[in-house]
Amino acid sequence: MFWVPLAAWIAALAIAVVVLGFCAYEIIWKARRLRADIARLESVRGRLTELSSDLETTQQRIAAARIS
């Protein structure tokens, strides 16, 4: 009868390893996805900064044209 608790502990350990392995996989996968998202957002931020600068230049040109 000693083998019943031993088998239960082995099964519990195997389940724990599977669950922890899946959790680690999910965390790694999501971290990679978030890094890719951050890179895309940085690119968009750069383009928005350029657009903001262009808009400011355009506003200055319009203001100068109205004064002239």
N, C-alpha and C positions, 0 to 999 in steps of 0.2 A: 504494500500500500504506500510505500515511500515514493513511488514513481508518480503518483497522482499530483501531489503538491509540486514536485519537481517539474512535471510536464506543464502545469499551470503557470509556474514562474517562467519557464522557457517560452511559452506562448505569449505571456504578457510582455516579456522582453522583446520578442520578435515584433509584436504589434507596436511597441514603443519605438523601436528602431525604424519601422516603416513610417510611422506618423512623423517622427522627427526628421527623417530623410525627406519626406514630402514637404514639410514646413521649410526646410532649408532650401529646397528647390524653388518653392514659391517666392521666398525672400530674395534669392539670387536673381530670379527671373524678373521680379518687379523692380529690383534695384537697377538692372540693366535697362529696362523700359523707361524708368524715370530718368536715368542719365541721358538716354536718347531724347526724351521729351525736353529736358533742360537744354540740350544742344539746339534743338529746333526753336525753343523759345528765345534763346540767346540770339539766334539768327534773326528772328522776327523783331526782337528788341533793337538790333542794329539797324534793320531796315526802317523801323519806326523812328528811330533817332535821325536817320538821314531824311526821312519825310518831314519830320518836324523842322529840321534845319531848312529844307526847301520851302516849306510853308512860311517860315519866318522871313526868309529872303524875299519871297513873293509879296508878303505883307509890306515889307519895307519899300519894295519897288512901287507898289500901288500907292502907298502914302507919299512917296517922292513924286509920283506922277500927278497926284492931286494938288500938291503944293505948287508944282511948276505951271 
